[in-house]
């Protein structure tokens, strides 16, 4: 679950709280993976069985979900200048 929350850009300081909330709201079960190697964790939700990635997506969607998300930093101006320079050199 930690990996799914990090992948969804949940603020590092809120990951443990998000895990606690999701654990309280859902029951989880293990099923054998389709490859036969290892297991897959599934959440029992009101929508049926869902992957951990799916319940994390639901958590971070919409206006309410935005409070969980870490803001992306904008690229520096130098980044765009280097892109333009690279495009000009190719001509």
PDB file of N, CA, C and O in Angstrom, chain B, residues numbered from 101:
ATOM      1  N   UNK B 101       0.830  -1.184   0.000  1.00  0.00           N
ATOM      2  CA  UNK B 101       0.000   0.000   0.000  1.00  0.00           C
ATOM      3  C   UNK B 101       0.880   1.255   0.000  1.00  0.00           C
ATOM      4  O   UNK B 101       0.545   2.264  -0.620  1.00  0.00           O
ATOM      5  N   UNK B 102       1.993   1.171   0.698  1.00  0.00           N
ATOM      6  CA  UNK B 102       2.916   2.309   0.757  1.00  0.00           C
ATOM      7  C   UNK B 102       3.380   2.686  -0.646  1.00  0.00           C
ATOM      8  O   UNK B 102       3.451   3.869  -0.980  1.00  0.00           O
ATOM      9  N   UNK B 103       3.693   1.697  -1.460  1.00  0.00           N
ATOM     10  CA  UNK B 103       4.155   1.954  -2.828  1.00  0.00           C
ATOM     11  C   UNK B 103       3.069   2.631  -3.662  1.00  0.00           C
ATOM     12  O   UNK B 103       3.359   3.553  -4.424  1.00  0.00           O
ATOM     13  N   UNK B 104       1.820   2.180  -3.525  1.00  0.00           N
ATOM     14  CA  UNK B 104       0.714   2.763  -4.287  1.00  0.00           C
ATOM     15  C   UNK B 104       0.485   4.219  -3.875  1.00  0.00           C
ATOM     16  O   UNK B 104       0.204   5.063  -4.725  1.00  0.00           O
ATOM     17  N   UNK B 105       0.600   4.514  -2.598  1.00  0.00           N
ATOM     18  CA  UNK B 105       0.411   5.888  -2.129  1.00  0.00           C
ATOM     19  C   UNK B 105       1.543   6.792  -2.603  1.00  0.00           C
ATOM     20  O   UNK B 105       1.308   7.938  -2.988  1.00  0.00           O
ATOM     21  N   UNK B 106       2.755   6.284  -2.577  1.00  0.00           N
ATOM     22  CA  UNK B 106       3.896   7.066  -3.060  1.00  0.00           C
ATOM     23  C   UNK B 106       3.762   7.316  -4.558  1.00  0.00           C
ATOM     24  O   UNK B 106       4.020   8.424  -5.030  1.00  0.00           O
ATOM     25  N   UNK B 107       3.358   6.291  -5.305  1.00  0.00           N
ATOM     26  CA  UNK B 107       3.161   6.428  -6.754  1.00  0.00           C
ATOM     27  C   UNK B 107       2.075   7.460  -7.067  1.00  0.00           C
ATOM     28  O   UNK B 107       2.150   8.152  -8.082  1.00  0.00           O
ATOM     29  N   UNK B 108       1.074   7.562  -6.205  1.00  0.00           N
ATOM     30  CA  UNK B 108      -0.023   8.521  -6.406  1.00  0.00           C
ATOM     31  C   UNK B 108       0.357   9.927  -5.939  1.00  0.00           C
ATOM     32  O   UNK B 108      -0.464  10.842  -6.012  1.00  0.00           O
ATOM     33  N   UNK B 109       1.589  10.110  -5.461  1.00  0.00           N
ATOM     34  CA  UNK B 109       2.115  11.401  -5.003  1.00  0.00           C
ATOM     35  C   UNK B 109       1.467  11.888  -3.708  1.00  0.00           C
ATOM     36  O   UNK B 109       1.303  13.094  -3.524  1.00  0.00           O
ATOM     37  N   UNK B 110       1.098  10.978  -2.810  1.00  0.00           N
ATOM     38  CA  UNK B 110       0.583  11.382  -1.506  1.00  0.00           C
ATOM     39  C   UNK B 110       1.746  11.992  -0.724  1.00  0.00           C
ATOM     40  O   UNK B 110       2.863  11.476  -0.765  1.00  0.00           O
ATOM     41  N   UNK B 111       1.485  13.082  -0.019  1.00  0.00           N
ATOM     42  CA  UNK B 111       2.527  13.754   0.757  1.00  0.00           C
ATOM     43  C   UNK B 111       3.188  12.753   1.696  1.00  0.00           C
ATOM     44  O   UNK B 111       2.498  11.986   2.368  1.00  0.00           O
ATOM     45  N   UNK B 112       4.522  12.753   1.748  1.00  0.00           N
ATOM     46  CA  UNK B 112       5.236  11.782   2.593  1.00  0.00           C
ATOM     47  C   UNK B 112       4.781  11.781   4.054  1.00  0.00           C
ATOM     48  O   UNK B 112       4.718  10.717   4.671  1.00  0.00           O
ATOM     49  N   UNK B 113       4.469  12.925   4.608  1.00  0.00           N
ATOM     50  CA  UNK B 113       4.029  13.002   5.993  1.00  0.00           C
ATOM     51  C   UNK B 113       2.630  12.459   6.231  1.00  0.00           C
ATOM     52  O   UNK B 113       2.233  12.257   7.378  1.00  0.00           O
ATOM     53  N   UNK B 114       1.877  12.219   5.165  1.00  0.00           N
ATOM     54  CA  UNK B 114       0.501  11.738   5.293  1.00  0.00           C
ATOM     55  C   UNK B 114       0.324  10.274   4.904  1.00  0.00           C
ATOM     56  O   UNK B 114      -0.777   9.736   5.014  1.00  0.00           O
ATOM     57  N   UNK B 115       1.386   9.630   4.455  1.00  0.00           N
ATOM     58  CA  UNK B 115       1.282   8.249   3.971  1.00  0.00           C
ATOM     59  C   UNK B 115       0.788   7.313   5.069  1.00  0.00           C
ATOM     60  O   UNK B 115      -0.125   6.521   4.837  1.00  0.00           O
ATOM     61  N   UNK B 116       1.376   7.392   6.252  1.00  0.00           N
ATOM     62  CA  UNK B 116       0.972   6.492   7.341  1.00  0.00           C
ATOM     63  C   UNK B 116      -0.493   6.721   7.735  1.00  0.00           C
ATOM     64  O   UNK B 116      -1.212   5.765   8.024  1.00  0.00           O
ATOM     65  N   UNK B 117      -0.929   7.970   7.748  1.00  0.00           N
ATOM     66  CA  UNK B 117      -2.330   8.278   8.044  1.00  0.00           C
ATOM     67  C   UNK B 117      -3.269   7.748   6.977  1.00  0.00           C
ATOM     68  O   UNK B 117      -4.355   7.253   7.281  1.00  0.00           O
ATOM     69  N   UNK B 118      -2.846   7.853   5.728  1.00  0.00           N
ATOM     70  CA  UNK B 118      -3.663   7.333   4.623  1.00  0.00           C
ATOM     71  C   UNK B 118      -3.779   5.816   4.724  1.00  0.00           C
ATOM     72  O   UNK B 118      -4.847   5.252   4.485  1.00  0.00           O
ATOM     73  N   UNK B 119      -2.680   5.160   5.078  1.00  0.00           N
ATOM     74  CA  UNK B 119      -2.714   3.708   5.248  1.00  0.00           C
ATOM     75  C   UNK B 119      -3.694   3.335   6.353  1.00  0.00           C
ATOM     76  O   UNK B 119      -4.509   2.428   6.187  1.00  0.00           O
ATOM     77  N   UNK B 120      -3.612   4.037   7.483  1.00  0.00           N
ATOM     78  CA  UNK B 120      -4.508   3.746   8.615  1.00  0.00           C
ATOM     79  C   UNK B 120      -5.968   3.936   8.209  1.00  0.00           C
ATOM     80  O   UNK B 120      -6.823   3.120   8.554  1.00  0.00           O
ATOM     81  N   UNK B 121      -6.251   5.009   7.482  1.00  0.00           N
ATOM     82  CA  UNK B 121      -7.624   5.277   7.064  1.00  0.00           C
ATOM     83  C   UNK B 121      -8.133   4.204   6.097  1.00  0.00           C
ATOM     84  O   UNK B 121      -9.256   3.718   6.236  1.00  0.00           O
ATOM     85  N   UNK B 122      -7.309   3.841   5.126  1.00  0.00           N
ATOM     86  CA  UNK B 122      -7.714   2.811   4.160  1.00  0.00           C
ATOM     87  C   UNK B 122      -7.888   1.456   4.840  1.00  0.00           C
ATOM     88  O   UNK B 122      -8.788   0.696   4.482  1.00  0.00           O
ATOM     89  N   UNK B 123      -7.042   1.149   5.808  1.00  0.00           N
ATOM     90  CA  UNK B 123      -7.158  -0.127   6.542  1.00  0.00           C
ATOM     91  C   UNK B 123      -8.444  -0.156   7.360  1.00  0.00           C
ATOM     92  O   UNK B 123      -9.067  -1.207   7.514  1.00  0.00           O
ATOM     93  N   UNK B 124      -8.837   1.002   7.885  1.00  0.00           N
ATOM     94  CA  UNK B 124     -10.064   1.077   8.684  1.00  0.00           C
ATOM     95  C   UNK B 124     -11.310   0.967   7.806  1.00  0.00           C
ATOM     96  O   UNK B 124     -12.312   0.389   8.227  1.00  0.00           O
ATOM     97  N   UNK B 125     -11.257   1.506   6.610  1.00  0.00           N
ATOM     98  CA  UNK B 125     -12.411   1.553   5.719  1.00  0.00           C
ATOM     99  C   UNK B 125     -12.616   0.280   4.906  1.00  0.00           C
ATOM    100  O   UNK B 125     -13.712   0.048   4.396  1.00  0.00           O
ATOM    101  N   UNK B 126     -11.587  -0.542   4.778  1.00  0.00           N
ATOM    102  CA  UNK B 126     -11.651  -1.712   3.897  1.00  0.00           C
ATOM    103  C   UNK B 126     -11.113  -2.949   4.591  1.00  0.00           C
ATOM    104  O   UNK B 126     -10.284  -2.865   5.497  1.00  0.00           O
ATOM    105  N   UNK B 127     -11.598  -4.088   4.151  1.00  0.00           N
ATOM    106  CA  UNK B 127     -10.998  -5.363   4.533  1.00  0.00           C
ATOM    107  C   UNK B 127     -10.108  -5.781   3.377  1.00  0.00           C
ATOM    108  O   UNK B 127     -10.381  -5.443   2.225  1.00  0.00           O
ATOM    109  N   UNK B 128      -9.048  -6.511   3.678  1.00  0.00           N
ATOM    110  CA  UNK B 128      -8.110  -6.913   2.634  1.00  0.00           C
ATOM    111  C   UNK B 128      -7.967  -8.425   2.621  1.00  0.00           C
ATOM    112  O   UNK B 128      -8.097  -9.089   3.649  1.00  0.00           O
ATOM    113  N   UNK B 129      -7.698  -8.950   1.440  1.00  0.00           N
ATOM    114  CA  UNK B 129      -7.453 -10.380   1.320  1.00  0.00           C
ATOM    115  C   UNK B 129      -6.336 -10.604   0.304  1.00  0.00           C
ATOM    116  O   UNK B 129      -6.084  -9.770  -0.566  1.00  0.00           O
ATOM    117  N   UNK B 130      -5.682 -11.742   0.439  1.00  0.00           N
ATOM    118  CA  UNK B 130      -4.621 -12.133  -0.486  1.00  0.00           C
ATOM    119  C   UNK B 130      -5.163 -13.169  -1.452  1.00  0.00           C
ATOM    120  O   UNK B 130      -5.883 -14.086  -1.059  1.00  0.00           O
ATOM    121  N   UNK B 131      -4.813 -13.018  -2.705  1.00  0.00           N
ATOM    122  CA  UNK B 131      -5.149 -14.021  -3.706  1.00  0.00           C
ATOM    123  C   UNK B 131      -3.880 -14.357  -4.466  1.00  0.00           C
ATOM    124  O   UNK B 131      -3.007 -13.506  -4.641  1.00  0.00           O
ATOM    125  N   UNK B 132      -3.782 -15.581  -4.910  1.00  0.00           N
ATOM    126  CA  UNK B 132      -2.629 -15.979  -5.719  1.00  0.00           C
ATOM    127  C   UNK B 132      -2.606 -15.143  -6.999  1.00  0.00           C
ATOM    128  O   UNK B 132      -3.646 -14.893  -7.609  1.00  0.00           O
ATOM    129  N   UNK B 133      -1.422 -14.722  -7.389  1.00  0.00           N
ATOM    130  CA  UNK B 133      -1.307 -13.929  -8.612  1.00  0.00           C
ATOM    131  C   UNK B 133      -1.580 -14.802  -9.831  1.00  0.00           C
ATOM    132  O   UNK B 133      -1.515 -16.029  -9.763  1.00  0.00           O
ATOM    133  N   UNK B 134      -1.885 -14.146 -10.944  1.00  0.00           N
ATOM    134  CA  UNK B 134      -2.198 -14.882 -12.173  1.00  0.00           C
ATOM    135  C   UNK B 134      -0.998 -15.669 -12.686  1.00  0.00           C
ATOM    136  O   UNK B 134      -1.152 -16.684 -13.365  1.00  0.00           O
ATOM    137  N   UNK B 135       0.189 -15.193 -12.357  1.00  0.00           N
ATOM    138  CA  UNK B 135       1.402 -15.889 -12.806  1.00  0.00           C
ATOM    139  C   UNK B 135       1.720 -17.092 -11.935  1.00  0.00           C
ATOM    140  O   UNK B 135       2.547 -17.929 -12.297  1.00  0.00           O
ATOM    141  N   UNK B 136       1.057 -17.175 -10.780  1.00  0.00           N
ATOM    142  CA  UNK B 136       1.325 -18.272  -9.864  1.00  0.00           C
ATOM    143  C   UNK B 136       2.499 -18.008  -8.947  1.00  0.00           C
ATOM    144  O   UNK B 136       2.826 -18.838  -8.100  1.00  0.00           O
ATOM    145  N   UNK B 137       3.137 -16.860  -9.108  1.00  0.00           N
ATOM    146  CA  UNK B 137       4.277 -16.486  -8.271  1.00  0.00           C
ATOM    147  C   UNK B 137       3.841 -15.356  -7.353  1.00  0.00           C
ATOM    148  O   UNK B 137       3.627 -14.233  -7.809  1.00  0.00           O
ATOM    149  N   UNK B 138       3.711 -15.639  -6.082  1.00  0.00           N
ATOM    150  CA  UNK B 138       3.359 -14.611  -5.123  1.00  0.00           C
ATOM    151  C   UNK B 138       1.863 -14.400  -4.999  1.00  0.00           C
ATOM    152  O   UNK B 138       1.055 -15.209  -5.456  1.00  0.00           O
ATOM    153  N   UNK B 139       1.521 -13.293  -4.369  1.00  0.00           N
ATOM    154  CA  UNK B 139       0.133 -12.983  -4.085  1.00  0.00           C
ATOM    155  C   UNK B 139      -0.199 -11.548  -4.471  1.00  0.00           C
ATOM    156  O   UNK B 139       0.686 -10.709  -4.636  1.00  0.00           O
ATOM    157  N   UNK B 140      -1.484 -11.291  -4.610  1.00  0.00           N
ATOM    158  CA  UNK B 140      -1.999  -9.952  -4.901  1.00  0.00           C
ATOM    159  C   UNK B 140      -2.905  -9.564  -3.742  1.00  0.00           C
ATOM    160  O   UNK B 140      -3.729 -10.362  -3.295  1.00  0.00           O
ATOM    161  N   UNK B 141      -2.750  -8.335  -3.255  1.00  0.00           N
ATOM    162  CA  UNK B 141      -3.599  -7.836  -2.178  1.00  0.00           C
ATOM    163  C   UNK B 141      -4.803  -7.141  -2.801  1.00  0.00           C
ATOM    164  O   UNK B 141      -4.652  -6.257  -3.645  1.00  0.00           O
ATOM    165  N   UNK B 142      -5.990  -7.544  -2.383  1.00  0.00           N
ATOM    166  CA  UNK B 142      -7.221  -6.936  -2.877  1.00  0.00           C
ATOM    167  C   UNK B 142      -8.026  -6.390  -1.699  1.00  0.00           C
ATOM    168  O   UNK B 142      -8.039  -6.969  -0.613  1.00  0.00           O
ATOM    169  N   UNK B 143      -8.684  -5.281  -1.938  1.00  0.00           N
ATOM    170  CA  UNK B 143      -9.531  -4.666  -0.915  1.00  0.00           C
ATOM    171  C   UNK B 143     -10.982  -5.029  -1.179  1.00  0.00           C
ATOM    172  O   UNK B 143     -11.451  -4.973  -2.315  1.00  0.00           O
ATOM    173  N   UNK B 144     -11.687  -5.402  -0.116  1.00  0.00           N
ATOM    174  CA  UNK B 144     -13.131  -5.629  -0.226  1.00  0.00           C
ATOM    175  C   UNK B 144     -13.799  -4.283   0.030  1.00  0.00           C
ATOM    176  O   UNK B 144     -13.795  -3.779   1.153  1.00  0.00           O
ATOM    177  N   UNK B 145     -14.369  -3.712  -1.022  1.00  0.00           N
ATOM    178  CA  UNK B 145     -15.011  -2.403  -0.914  1.00  0.00           C
ATOM    179  C   UNK B 145     -16.492  -2.550  -1.221  1.00  0.00           C
ATOM    180  O   UNK B 145     -16.968  -3.636  -1.551  1.00  0.00           O
ATOM    181  N   UNK B 146     -17.209  -1.450  -1.110  1.00  0.00           N
ATOM    182  CA  UNK B 146     -18.645  -1.491  -1.453  1.00  0.00           C
ATOM    183  C   UNK B 146     -18.850  -1.725  -2.946  1.00  0.00           C
ATOM    184  O   UNK B 146     -19.953  -2.060  -3.378  1.00  0.00           O
ATOM    185  N   UNK B 147     -17.783  -1.547  -3.738  1.00  0.00           N
ATOM    186  CA  UNK B 147     -17.849  -1.779  -5.180  1.00  0.00           C
ATOM    187  C   UNK B 147     -17.413  -3.200  -5.547  1.00  0.00           C
ATOM    188  O   UNK B 147     -17.396  -3.555  -6.726  1.00  0.00           O
ATOM    189  N   UNK B 148     -17.068  -4.002  -4.564  1.00  0.00           N
ATOM    190  CA  UNK B 148     -16.540  -5.343  -4.806  1.00  0.00           C
ATOM    191  C   UNK B 148     -15.054  -5.365  -4.524  1.00  0.00           C
ATOM    192  O   UNK B 148     -14.540  -4.495  -3.821  1.00  0.00           O
ATOM    193  N   UNK B 149     -14.358  -6.350  -5.067  1.00  0.00           N
ATOM    194  CA  UNK B 149     -12.917  -6.432  -4.875  1.00  0.00           C
ATOM    195  C   UNK B 149     -12.214  -5.409  -5.763  1.00  0.00           C
ATOM    196  O   UNK B 149     -12.524  -5.272  -6.947  1.00  0.00           O
ATOM    197  N   UNK B 150     -11.272  -4.703  -5.171  1.00  0.00           N
ATOM    198  CA  UNK B 150     -10.508  -3.686  -5.901  1.00  0.00           C
ATOM    199  C   UNK B 150      -9.039  -3.836  -5.572  1.00  0.00           C
ATOM    200  O   UNK B 150      -8.672  -4.289  -4.488  1.00  0.00           O
ATOM    201  N   UNK B 151      -8.207  -3.453  -6.515  1.00  0.00           N
ATOM    202  CA  UNK B 151      -6.763  -3.455  -6.257  1.00  0.00           C
ATOM    203  C   UNK B 151      -6.425  -2.308  -5.316  1.00  0.00           C
ATOM    204  O   UNK B 151      -7.204  -1.368  -5.161  1.00  0.00           O
ATOM    205  N   UNK B 152      -5.279  -2.394  -4.703  1.00  0.00           N
ATOM    206  CA  UNK B 152      -4.820  -1.323  -3.817  1.00  0.00           C
ATOM    207  C   UNK B 152      -4.665  -0.030  -4.612  1.00  0.00           C
ATOM    208  O   UNK B 152      -5.017   1.043  -4.123  1.00  0.00           O
ATOM    209  N   UNK B 153      -4.142  -0.124  -5.831  1.00  0.00           N
ATOM    210  CA  UNK B 153      -4.004   1.073  -6.672  1.00  0.00           C
ATOM    211  C   UNK B 153      -5.353   1.753  -6.894  1.00  0.00           C
ATOM    212  O   UNK B 153      -5.430   2.982  -6.904  1.00  0.00           O
ATOM    213  N   UNK B 154      -6.402   0.980  -7.070  1.00  0.00           N
ATOM    214  CA  UNK B 154      -7.733   1.537  -7.316  1.00  0.00           C
ATOM    215  C   UNK B 154      -8.264   2.270  -6.089  1.00  0.00           C
ATOM    216  O   UNK B 154      -8.824   3.358  -6.224  1.00  0.00           O
ATOM    217  N   UNK B 155      -8.100   1.701  -4.898  1.00  0.00           N
ATOM    218  CA  UNK B 155      -8.613   2.397  -3.711  1.00  0.00           C
ATOM    219  C   UNK B 155      -7.794   3.644  -3.406  1.00  0.00           C
ATOM    220  O   UNK B 155      -8.324   4.618  -2.874  1.00  0.00           O
ATOM    221  N   UNK B 156      -6.515   3.622  -3.736  1.00  0.00           N
ATOM    222  CA  UNK B 156      -5.685   4.823  -3.561  1.00  0.00           C
ATOM    223  C   UNK B 156      -6.127   5.899  -4.546  1.00  0.00           C
ATOM    224  O   UNK B 156      -6.207   7.072  -4.182  1.00  0.00           O
ATOM    225  N   UNK B 157      -6.414   5.516  -5.785  1.00  0.00           N
ATOM    226  CA  UNK B 157      -6.913   6.482  -6.777  1.00  0.00           C
ATOM    227  C   UNK B 157      -8.193   7.152  -6.286  1.00  0.00           C
ATOM    228  O   UNK B 157      -8.352   8.366  -6.412  1.00  0.00           O
ATOM    229  N   UNK B 158      -9.102   6.358  -5.726  1.00  0.00           N
ATOM    230  CA  UNK B 158     -10.354   6.921  -5.206  1.00  0.00           C
ATOM    231  C   UNK B 158     -10.087   7.895  -4.067  1.00  0.00           C
ATOM    232  O   UNK B 158     -10.779   8.905  -3.933  1.00  0.00           O
ATOM    233  N   UNK B 159      -9.083   7.592  -3.245  1.00  0.00           N
ATOM    234  CA  UNK B 159      -8.747   8.459  -2.117  1.00  0.00           C
ATOM    235  C   UNK B 159      -8.276   9.831  -2.580  1.00  0.00           C
ATOM    236  O   UNK B 159      -8.652  10.846  -1.993  1.00  0.00           O
ATOM    237  N   UNK B 160      -7.462   9.870  -3.620  1.00  0.00           N
ATOM    238  CA  UNK B 160      -6.831  11.129  -4.025  1.00  0.00           C
ATOM    239  C   UNK B 160      -7.584  11.889  -5.114  1.00  0.00           C
ATOM    240  O   UNK B 160      -7.136  12.955  -5.537  1.00  0.00           O
ATOM    241  N   UNK B 161      -8.717  11.363  -5.575  1.00  0.00           N
ATOM    242  CA  UNK B 161      -9.485  12.048  -6.628  1.00  0.00           C
ATOM    243  C   UNK B 161     -10.294  13.209  -6.069  1.00  0.00           C
ATOM    244  O   UNK B 161     -10.660  13.220  -4.894  1.00  0.00           O
ATOM    245  N   UNK B 162     -10.565  14.174  -6.918  1.00  0.00           N
ATOM    246  CA  UNK B 162     -11.466  15.280  -6.591  1.00  0.00           C
ATOM    247  C   UNK B 162     -10.861  16.293  -5.644  1.00  0.00           C
ATOM    248  O   UNK B 162      -9.685  16.221  -5.289  1.00  0.00           O
ATOM    249  N   UNK B 163     -11.696  17.241  -5.244  1.00  0.00           N
ATOM    250  CA  UNK B 163     -11.244  18.316  -4.369  1.00  0.00           C
ATOM    251  C   UNK B 163     -10.812  17.800  -3.001  1.00  0.00           C
ATOM    252  O   UNK B 163      -9.795  18.238  -2.464  1.00  0.00           O
ATOM    253  N   UNK B 164     -11.570  16.880  -2.443  1.00  0.00           N
ATOM    254  CA  UNK B 164     -11.220  16.340  -1.137  1.00  0.00           C
ATOM    255  C   UNK B 164      -9.916  15.560  -1.187  1.00  0.00           C
ATOM    256  O   UNK B 164      -9.139  15.579  -0.232  1.00  0.00           O
ATOM    257  N   UNK B 165      -9.680  14.887  -2.280  1.00  0.00           N
ATOM    258  CA  UNK B 165      -8.465  14.102  -2.420  1.00  0.00           C
ATOM    259  C   UNK B 165      -7.215  14.935  -2.609  1.00  0.00           C
ATOM    260  O   UNK B 165      -6.108  14.470  -2.342  1.00  0.00           O
ATOM    261  N   UNK B 166      -7.385  16.161  -3.066  1.00  0.00           N
ATOM    262  CA  UNK B 166      -6.239  17.034  -3.333  1.00  0.00           C
ATOM    263  C   UNK B 166      -5.429  17.333  -2.077  1.00  0.00           C
ATOM    264  O   UNK B 166      -4.233  17.607  -2.169  1.00  0.00           O
ATOM    265  N   UNK B 167      -6.055  17.286  -0.915  1.00  0.00           N
ATOM    266  CA  UNK B 167      -5.314  17.584   0.325  1.00  0.00           C
ATOM    267  C   UNK B 167      -4.260  16.517   0.618  1.00  0.00           C
ATOM    268  O   UNK B 167      -3.307  16.781   1.351  1.00  0.00           O
ATOM    269  N   UNK B 168      -4.413  15.337   0.068  1.00  0.00           N
ATOM    270  CA  UNK B 168      -3.446  14.261   0.282  1.00  0.00           C
ATOM    271  C   UNK B 168      -2.215  14.407  -0.600  1.00  0.00           C
ATOM    272  O   UNK B 168      -1.154  13.872  -0.279  1.00  0.00           O
ATOM    273  N   UNK B 169      -2.348  15.133  -1.717  1.00  0.00           N
ATOM    274  CA  UNK B 169      -1.317  15.129  -2.741  1.00  0.00           C
ATOM    275  C   UNK B 169      -0.197  16.118  -2.488  1.00  0.00           C
ATOM    276  O   UNK B 169      -0.409  17.240  -2.028  1.00  0.00           O
ATOM    277  N   UNK B 170       0.994  15.661  -2.805  1.00  0.00           N
ATOM    278  CA  UNK B 170       2.177  16.501  -2.761  1.00  0.00           C
ATOM    279  C   UNK B 170       2.185  17.332  -4.037  1.00  0.00           C
ATOM    280  O   UNK B 170       1.939  16.807  -5.123  1.00  0.00           O
ATOM    281  N   UNK B 171       2.460  18.601  -3.914  1.00  0.00           N
ATOM    282  CA  UNK B 171       2.471  19.454  -5.107  1.00  0.00           C
ATOM    283  C   UNK B 171       3.702  19.146  -5.938  1.00  0.00           C
ATOM    284  O   UNK B 171       4.803  18.988  -5.411  1.00  0.00           O
ATOM    285  N   UNK B 172       3.500  19.062  -7.240  1.00  0.00           N
ATOM    286  CA  UNK B 172       4.628  18.857  -8.143  1.00  0.00           C
ATOM    287  C   UNK B 172       5.372  20.172  -8.290  1.00  0.00           C
ATOM    288  O   UNK B 172       4.767  21.240  -8.378  1.00  0.00           O
ATOM    289  N   UNK B 173       6.685  20.077  -8.316  1.00  0.00           N
ATOM    290  CA  UNK B 173       7.459  21.292  -8.547  1.00  0.00           C
ATOM    291  C   UNK B 173       7.496  21.579 -10.037  1.00  0.00           C
ATOM    292  O   UNK B 173       7.596  20.668 -10.858  1.00  0.00           O
ATOM    293  N   UNK B 174       7.414  22.835 -10.366  1.00  0.00           N
ATOM    294  CA  UNK B 174       7.431  23.239 -11.774  1.00  0.00           C
ATOM    295  C   UNK B 174       8.865  23.163 -12.294  1.00  0.00           C
ATOM    296  O   UNK B 174       9.808  23.422 -11.546  1.00  0.00           O
ATOM    297  N   UNK B 175       9.035  22.816 -13.551  1.00  0.00           N
ATOM    298  CA  UNK B 175      10.380  22.804 -14.130  1.00  0.00           C
ATOM    299  C   UNK B 175      10.960  24.215 -14.153  1.00  0.00           C
ATOM    300  O   UNK B 175      10.225  25.195 -14.278  1.00  0.00           O
ATOM    301  N   UNK B 176      12.255  24.308 -14.034  1.00  0.00           N
ATOM    302  CA  UNK B 176      12.905  25.618 -14.052  1.00  0.00           C
ATOM    303  C   UNK B 176      12.885  26.190 -15.462  1.00  0.00           C
ATOM    304  O   UNK B 176      12.687  25.471 -16.441  1.00  0.00           O
ATOM    305  N   UNK B 177      13.094  27.499 -15.542  1.00  0.00           N
ATOM    306  CA  UNK B 177      13.132  28.162 -16.848  1.00  0.00           C
ATOM    307  C   UNK B 177      14.282  27.603 -17.679  1.00  0.00           C
ATOM    308  O   UNK B 177      14.173  27.523 -18.903  1.00  0.00           O
ATOM    309  N   UNK B 178      15.366  27.222 -17.044  1.00  0.00           N
ATOM    310  CA  UNK B 178      16.507  26.657 -17.753  1.00  0.00           C
ATOM    311  C   UNK B 178      16.159  25.369 -18.476  1.00  0.00           C
ATOM    312  O   UNK B 178      16.741  25.055 -19.513  1.00  0.00           O
ATOM    313  N   UNK B 179      15.218  24.630 -17.933  1.00  0.00           N
ATOM    314  CA  UNK B 179      14.789  23.377 -18.561  1.00  0.00           C
ATOM    315  C   UNK B 179      14.180  23.654 -19.931  1.00  0.00           C
ATOM    316  O   UNK B 179      14.512  22.986 -20.910  1.00  0.00           O
ATOM    317  N   UNK B 180      13.289  24.639 -19.997  1.00  0.00           N
ATOM    318  CA  UNK B 180      12.647  24.959 -21.265  1.00  0.00           C
ATOM    319  C   UNK B 180      13.646  25.574 -22.246  1.00  0.00           C
ATOM    320  O   UNK B 180      13.583  25.302 -23.445  1.00  0.00           O
ATOM    321  N   UNK B 181      14.558  26.395 -21.749  1.00  0.00           N
ATOM    322  CA  UNK B 181      15.581  26.967 -22.628  1.00  0.00           C
ATOM    323  C   UNK B 181      16.444  25.875 -23.234  1.00  0.00           C
ATOM    324  O   UNK B 181      16.802  25.950 -24.409  1.00  0.00           O
ATOM    325  N   UNK B 182      16.786  24.849 -22.438  1.00  0.00           N
ATOM    326  CA  UNK B 182      17.605  23.765 -22.976  1.00  0.00           C
ATOM    327  C   UNK B 182      16.826  22.963 -24.028  1.00  0.00           C
ATOM    328  O   UNK B 182      17.411  22.497 -25.006  1.00  0.00           O
ATOM    329  N   UNK B 183      15.528  22.804 -23.836  1.00  0.00           N
ATOM    330  CA  UNK B 183      14.713  22.124 -24.840  1.00  0.00           C
ATOM    331  C   UNK B 183      14.694  22.902 -26.149  1.00  0.00           C
ATOM    332  O   UNK B 183      14.840  22.331 -27.230  1.00  0.00           O
ATOM    333  N   UNK B 184      14.512  24.215 -26.035  1.00  0.00           N
ATOM    334  CA  UNK B 184      14.487  25.050 -27.241  1.00  0.00           C
ATOM    335  C   UNK B 184      15.835  25.028 -27.952  1.00  0.00           C
ATOM    336  O   UNK B 184      15.893  24.944 -29.178  1.00  0.00           O
ATOM    337  N   UNK B 185      16.909  25.102 -27.187  1.00  0.00           N
ATOM    338  CA  UNK B 185      18.245  25.059 -27.791  1.00  0.00           C
ATOM    339  C   UNK B 185      18.456  23.754 -28.529  1.00  0.00           C
ATOM    340  O   UNK B 185      18.987  23.737 -29.640  1.00  0.00           O
ATOM    341  N   UNK B 186      18.038  22.658 -27.908  1.00  0.00           N
ATOM    342  CA  UNK B 186      18.171  21.361 -28.543  1.00  0.00           C
ATOM    343  C   UNK B 186      17.383  21.256 -29.823  1.00  0.00           C
ATOM    344  O   UNK B 186      17.835  20.626 -30.779  1.00  0.00           O
ATOM    345  N   UNK B 187      16.205  21.866 -29.860  1.00  0.00           N
ATOM    346  CA  UNK B 187      15.384  21.840 -31.072  1.00  0.00           C
ATOM    347  C   UNK B 187      16.018  22.671 -32.171  1.00  0.00           C
ATOM    348  O   UNK B 187      15.970  22.288 -33.339  1.00  0.00           O
ATOM    349  N   UNK B 188      16.614  23.807 -31.816  1.00  0.00           N
ATOM    350  CA  UNK B 188      17.246  24.676 -32.814  1.00  0.00           C
ATOM    351  C   UNK B 188      18.482  24.019 -33.410  1.00  0.00           C
ATOM    352  O   UNK B 188      18.778  24.193 -34.592  1.00  0.00           O
ATOM    353  N   UNK B 189      19.207  23.258 -32.582  1.00  0.00           N
ATOM    354  CA  UNK B 189      20.435  22.621 -33.069  1.00  0.00           C
ATOM    355  C   UNK B 189      20.132  21.554 -34.121  1.00  0.00           C
ATOM    356  O   UNK B 189      20.950  21.323 -35.012  1.00  0.00           O
ATOM    357  N   UNK B 190      19.009  20.922 -34.036  1.00  0.00           N
ATOM    358  CA  UNK B 190      18.658  19.829 -34.956  1.00  0.00           C
ATOM    359  C   UNK B 190      18.333  20.324 -36.347  1.00  0.00           C
ATOM    360  O   UNK B 190      18.351  19.535 -37.291  1.00  0.00           O
ATOM    361  N   UNK B 191      18.041  21.589 -36.507  1.00  0.00           N
ATOM    362  CA  UNK B 191      17.647  22.129 -37.817  1.00  0.00           C
ATOM    363  C   UNK B 191      18.797  22.331 -38.722  1.00  0.00           C
ATOM    364  O   UNK B 191      18.620  22.779 -39.854  1.00  0.00           O
TER     365      UNK B 191
END
